[in-house]
Amino acid sequence: MKAFRLDELEAERAANDGAYLQFLRERNMSVGLYALDAGDLDPQQPHKQDEVYLVVSGRASITVGMETTQVGRGSVVYVPAGVAHKFHHITEDLRVMVVFSPPES
């Protein structure tokens, strides 16, 4: 079994001065923690993998393809492989768990 604590993952991510911390990689998926602070710009480009976002904390909008929605703690968003997507109008520091399938390359 592998078990993780969000507070420890956030501390590790912050200590490494990165917006993204991959903390699990298996044959069929990878999982990471993504952080954008209020007012940040999301630099993401489309990925080759399907992904699922689970908003752990914060508030923002996300646009996936041509659709936009508001997200906050507890929101879950699916992004198909190859589709443009960005978080924007980040009004509260955003922390998002990201699941890639297959694993991010």
C-alpha positions as CSV (number, residue, x, y, z in Angstrom):
1,M,0.0,0.0,0.0
2,K,1.1,3.6,-0.7
3,A,-0.5,6.3,1.4
4,F,0.0,10.0,1.3
5,R,-0.9,13.2,3.3
6,L,-1.8,16.3,1.4
7,D,0.0,18.6,3.9
8,E,3.2,16.6,3.5
9,L,2.9,16.6,-0.3
10,E,2.3,20.4,-0.3
11,A,5.4,20.9,1.8
12,E,7.5,18.8,-0.5
13,R,6.2,20.6,-3.6
14,A,6.9,24.0,-2.0
15,A,10.4,22.9,-0.9
16,N,11.2,22.0,-4.5
17,D,10.1,25.4,-5.8
18,G,7.8,23.9,-8.4
19,A,4.2,24.2,-9.3
20,Y,3.9,20.4,-9.9
21,L,4.9,17.4,-7.8
22,Q,4.4,13.9,-9.2
23,F,4.1,11.7,-6.1
24,L,2.9,8.4,-7.6
25,R,3.7,6.7,-10.9
26,E,2.4,3.2,-11.8
27,R,2.0,1.3,-15.0
28,N,-1.4,2.7,-15.9
29,M,-1.4,6.1,-14.2
30,S,0.5,8.9,-12.5
31,V,-0.7,11.3,-9.8
32,G,0.6,14.7,-8.8
33,L,-0.2,17.9,-6.9
34,Y,-0.5,21.1,-9.0
35,A,-0.4,24.5,-7.4
36,L,-1.2,27.9,-8.8
37,D,-1.5,31.0,-6.5
38,A,-4.1,33.6,-6.8
39,G,-3.5,35.7,-9.8
40,D,-1.0,33.2,-11.4
41,L,-1.2,32.3,-15.1
42,D,-1.5,28.6,-15.9
43,P,1.3,27.7,-18.5
44,Q,-0.2,24.2,-19.3
45,Q,-0.2,22.9,-22.9
46,P,-2.4,20.0,-24.0
47,H,-1.2,16.6,-22.7
48,K,-1.0,13.3,-24.5
49,Q,-2.8,11.6,-21.6
50,D,-6.4,11.8,-20.3
51,E,-6.4,13.6,-17.0
52,V,-8.7,14.1,-14.0
53,Y,-8.4,17.2,-11.7
54,L,-9.7,17.1,-8.1
55,V,-9.6,20.6,-6.6
56,V,-8.3,20.2,-3.0
57,S,-8.5,23.9,-2.2
58,G,-8.9,27.3,-3.8
59,R,-11.2,28.9,-6.4
60,A,-10.7,29.5,-10.1
61,S,-12.2,29.1,-13.5
62,I,-11.1,26.4,-16.0
63,T,-11.6,26.3,-19.7
64,V,-11.4,22.9,-21.4
65,G,-11.8,23.2,-25.2
66,M,-14.6,25.7,-25.6
67,E,-16.3,25.1,-22.2
68,T,-15.6,27.1,-19.1
69,T,-16.7,26.4,-15.5
70,Q,-16.0,27.7,-12.0
71,V,-14.2,25.3,-9.7
72,G,-13.6,25.1,-6.0
73,R,-12.8,22.6,-3.3
74,G,-14.3,19.2,-4.2
75,S,-14.7,20.0,-8.0
76,V,-13.7,17.2,-10.3
77,V,-12.9,17.9,-14.0
78,Y,-12.1,15.4,-16.8
79,V,-9.8,16.6,-19.6
80,P,-9.5,14.3,-22.6
81,A,-6.0,13.8,-24.1
82,G,-4.9,16.5,-26.6
83,V,-7.6,19.1,-25.6
84,A,-6.4,22.6,-24.7
85,H,-7.2,23.6,-21.1
86,K,-6.2,26.3,-18.6
87,F,-7.1,27.4,-15.1
88,H,-7.7,31.2,-15.0
89,H,-9.2,33.9,-12.9
90,I,-7.6,32.3,-9.9
91,T,-9.1,34.1,-6.9
92,E,-7.8,31.8,-4.1
93,D,-4.6,29.8,-4.1
94,L,-5.4,26.7,-6.0
95,R,-4.2,23.2,-5.1
96,V,-5.3,20.4,-7.5
97,M,-4.6,16.7,-7.5
98,V,-4.0,15.5,-11.0
99,V,-4.4,11.9,-12.3
100,F,-2.9,11.1,-15.7
101,S,-3.7,7.9,-17.6
102,P,-1.5,6.5,-19.0
103,P,1.3,8.0,-16.8
104,E,2.5,11.4,-17.8
105,S,5.6,11.1,-20.0
